[in-house]
């Protein structure tokens, strides 16, 4: 099981939380996605044999948010 933390800019409400968590949960291999709105962080537990770091970043960005390195 892999674990990633992403810093995500642009999230400001519960709608944002649901959009980001939903986008990540829709990817095969993502076991858990949890947004901390105040910290602007997303904690993801995933199976690296099923989903890539790039695919998870793209899923977040497709919702209109910026993943900050």
Secondary structure in CASP SS format (residue, H / E / C, confidence):
PFRMAT SS
TARGET T0000
AUTHOR 0000-0000-0000
METHOD secondary structure of the structure
MODEL  1
X C 1.00
X E 1.00
X E 1.00
X E 1.00
X E 1.00
X E 1.00
X E 1.00
X E 1.00
X E 1.00
X C 1.00
X C 1.00
X C 1.00
X C 1.00
X H 1.00
X H 1.00
X H 1.00
X H 1.00
X H 1.00
X H 1.00
X H 1.00
X H 1.00
X H 1.00
X H 1.00
X H 1.00
X H 1.00
X C 1.00
X C 1.00
X C 1.00
X C 1.00
X E 1.00
X E 1.00
X E 1.00
X E 1.00
X E 1.00
X E 1.00
X E 1.00
X C 1.00
X C 1.00
X C 1.00
X C 1.00
X E 1.00
X E 1.00
X E 1.00
X E 1.00
X E 1.00
X E 1.00
X C 1.00
X C 1.00
X C 1.00
X C 1.00
X C 1.00
X C 1.00
X H 1.00
X H 1.00
X H 1.00
X H 1.00
X H 1.00
X H 1.00
X H 1.00
X H 1.00
X H 1.00
X C 1.00
X C 1.00
X C 1.00
X C 1.00
X E 1.00
X E 1.00
X E 1.00
X C 1.00
END
